[in-house]
């Protein structure tokens, strides 16, 4: 793998995790239904979305490692 390819793949991984654990949970907080809910519901929704994104990303990284992508 070339340096350019490695940098591109690394940036792709960083972009995915940024979207999955920062951007999408922030969008969920701003949804009217969630924003107007109690703090328990709001926090639970955000933690669930964050957890799915994080664990899903780790799972996808493991699959990519098995296939030789990373």
C-alpha positions as CSV (number, residue, x, y, z in Angstrom):
1,X,0.0,0.0,0.0
2,X,1.3,3.4,-0.9
3,X,1.5,6.4,1.4
4,X,-1.2,8.2,-0.5
5,X,-3.5,5.2,-0.2
6,X,-2.8,4.8,3.5
7,X,-3.5,8.5,4.2
8,X,-6.7,8.3,2.2
9,X,-7.9,5.2,4.1
10,X,-6.9,6.8,7.4
11,X,-8.9,10.0,6.5
12,X,-11.8,7.9,5.5
13,X,-11.8,6.1,8.9
14,X,-11.5,9.4,10.7
15,X,-14.4,10.9,8.7
16,X,-16.6,7.9,9.4
17,X,-16.0,8.0,13.1
18,X,-16.5,11.8,13.2
19,X,-19.9,11.4,11.5
20,X,-20.9,8.4,13.5
21,X,-20.0,9.6,17.0
22,X,-20.2,13.4,16.7
23,X,-22.3,14.6,13.8
24,X,-25.2,12.2,13.8
25,X,-25.7,12.2,17.6
26,X,-25.8,16.0,17.4
27,X,-28.5,15.8,14.7
28,X,-30.5,13.5,16.9
29,X,-30.4,16.0,19.8
30,X,-31.8,18.7,17.5
31,X,-34.8,16.7,16.4
32,X,-37.9,18.3,17.8
33,X,-39.2,15.1,19.4
34,X,-35.9,14.4,21.2
35,X,-35.2,18.0,22.1
36,X,-38.5,18.4,23.8
37,X,-38.3,15.1,25.7
38,X,-37.0,14.7,29.2
39,X,-33.3,14.6,29.9
40,X,-33.4,10.8,30.4
41,X,-35.0,10.2,27.0
42,X,-32.7,12.7,25.3
43,X,-29.6,11.3,26.9
44,X,-30.7,7.7,26.2
45,X,-31.3,8.4,22.5
46,X,-28.0,10.1,22.1
47,X,-26.0,7.4,23.9
48,X,-27.8,4.7,21.8
49,X,-27.0,6.4,18.5
50,X,-23.4,7.1,19.7
51,X,-23.0,3.5,20.8
52,X,-24.4,2.0,17.5
53,X,-22.1,4.3,15.5
54,X,-19.0,3.5,17.6
55,X,-19.5,-0.3,17.9
56,X,-20.6,-0.5,14.3
57,X,-17.4,1.4,13.2
58,X,-15.3,-1.0,15.2
59,X,-17.1,-4.0,13.6
60,X,-16.5,-2.5,10.2
61,X,-12.9,-1.9,10.9
62,X,-12.5,-5.5,11.9
63,X,-14.1,-6.7,8.7
64,X,-11.9,-4.3,6.7
65,X,-8.8,-5.7,8.5
66,X,-9.8,-9.3,7.6
67,X,-10.2,-8.4,4.0
68,X,-6.9,-6.5,3.9
69,X,-8.3,-3.1,3.4
70,X,-6.5,-1.6,6.5
